[in-house]
Amino acid sequence: MTCNTPAHRATDTATALPLSDRIHAELRRLGRPVNRKRVARIMREAGFQGVTRRKRRSLTRADKKARPAPDLIGRDFHAEIPGTKLVGDITYLPTAEGWLYLACWLDLATREVFNFIETFYNRRRLRKHRTFGYLTPAETRQRHQHALAA
């Protein structure tokens, strides 16, 4: 939050507009008919504004001698049918314990993530180790929950 003085209002409006647009879109998606300008005004009056991100710094260094990976989709990040074009992405998230690396697959038609993770990996993939009884991760979790409840 920032203070809501007349000197800050011009900058607050400029910084809050993209955030207010996202909040407006979410409210409309939830069936709440509200005007975009009203959302921006309420945010401005309350002193809310978007978070200014710090300068990005790279945590890894690229090998200058390595060949780049082939561009299999030709920089075309659009798909009409879900499940036809999947791309991978990785991001770094700062946490209290250090950096967390998050890698995922993204469906370019819907921008939907972790379908592979939820439907295949957690529910159908068998762990390849006898310690887990060759169960899926979801079955392993259920086994732990039953053991705790008993």
Residue pairs with C-beta under 8 A, 6 or more apart in sequence:
1 46
1 47
1 48
1 49
2 8
2 12
2 47
2 49
3 47
4 12
4 44
4 45
4 46
4 47
9 44
12 44
12 47
12 49
13 40
13 44
15 49
15 50
15 52
16 40
16 43
16 44
16 48
16 49
16 50
17 40
18 50
19 43
19 48
19 49
19 50
20 36
20 39
20 40
20 43
21 36
23 39
23 43
24 34
24 35
24 36
24 39
24 40
27 34
27 39
28 34
43 49
59 92
59 99
73 85
73 87
73 108
77 87
77 108
78 108
79 85
79 107
79 108
79 109
80 109
81 109
82 107
82 109
82 110
82 112
83 107
83 109
83 115
84 109
85 107
85 108
85 109
86 105
86 106
86 107
86 108
86 116
87 105
87 106
87 108
88 103
88 104
88 105
88 106
89 103
89 104
89 105
89 106
90 101
90 102
90 103
90 104
91 101
91 102
92 99
92 100
92 101
92 102
93 99
93 100
93 101
93 102
94 100
104 113
104 114
104 117
105 113
105 114
105 115
105 116
105 117
106 112
106 113
107 113
107 115
121 137
122 136
122 137
122 138
123 136
123 138
124 136
125 136
125 137
126 134
126 135
126 136
127 134
127 135
127 136
127 137
127 140
128 134
132 140
133 140
133 143
135 143
